[in-house]
Amino acid sequence: MSTEKELITIITEAVLETELCKKIEQLGATGYTVIDVRGKGHTGNRGGDWKESANIQIEVVCNAHLAEVITHTLETNYFDDYAMIVYRSPVTVLRSDKF
Amino acid sequence: MIDPIILFFIFGFLASLFRSDLKIPPAIYDLLSILLLITIGMKGGVELAKQPFISLLPQIGVVLLIGFVIPLVLSPVLRQLGKFKREDAASIAAHYGSVSVGTFAVAIAFMENNSIEYEAHLPVFVVMLEIPAIIVGILLAKGIQANMAWGKISHEIFLGKGVVLLIGGLAIGWIAGPDGITKIKPLFFDLFTGILALFLLEMGLITARQLSSLKNYGFFLVGFGIIVPVLMAIGGVWVGLAMGLSVGGATVLGTLTASASYIAVPAAMRISVPSANPTLSLTASLGITFPFNVLVGIPIYYQIAKLMQG
């Protein structure tokens, strides 16, 4: 049994991990995944080899309405001051009761 | 004779400068800093076990005061002379008010390498200097606001990795005492210099990477990153001698006041004062002040302490 959901991908500074994960849960997501990542972008090279230059990627799967709420919250609170890339993509999930 | 640990720093710096792909894995770097912080904490704790804590209270009070005063003095200087906006001035001031444990470790190694006596309870001062500047920095940046998230901020300050490890080490050293600690001495104390050497290798790699941002921020930061540590070291040495420390002890206190944080403060400021540009303060503390203190500062501060002792 599969259902259409949305996947939100957030790539941002590792220093925000605790705060963002808390916020995402408060907004109603049932879970999230955090991955250590590295790369390069607008704010320069993020080598990821020590905390201050480390990036994380947070993934959340949820319904379209919640995806809207979460991305809006990120936009208003973090886009101005932090290195943050956010994108949404449609995903087909199995066991839809998990989200 | 140049201390080999300094050569490790230069080695890392050059390797990164010439774009070698040499990297210390993040988990190893974490382990190195955990070992350094716990060992420094334990050294202080063992000393606390030997003498009554109450006799150190006046010194601790003075050192706490230094932590509050430095950012209060530096912030207006940065705003007036450096033309930095309020948040950036406050953030840089907080970095310089707080301390660098890496620099402290090099100062201790310098003392031991040259057989200079110093007070063994100095690690306690590291903890004391780590905290006040962060609080002052946040207040300078934001003013007193009714809606400050003090819960979040104090969590960041008192439960940050560095402070927790230092205090944990301090407590373990204090409770176990000089005799109890001998069992774990081989890993923490005997290997200290080797661990510090590897740590400095990584610091060299990181420092060289700050150079690219230096081009964008120019001369003021370079001047600030060198002149301010020397002035603060003179102040620190003077206070150290005035409160009865030995020449070695005053040198270490001077080195502490001269050093700038690059771990605890950047994280706390990033969370609490998001609009401050983190590249500015990190470039100054890590790209200029850290190498300056480690390579030339510490021996100079020792000479200053000897002169002031007269």
Interface residues (C-beta under 8 A of the other chain):
Chain A: E13 V15 L16 E19 D36 G44 G47 G48 D49 W50 K51 E52 A54 Y78 D80 D81 Y82
Chain B: K23 I24 P25 P26 Y29 K152 E202 L205 I206 R209 S213 Y262 I263 P266 A267 R270 I271 P274 S275 P278 L282
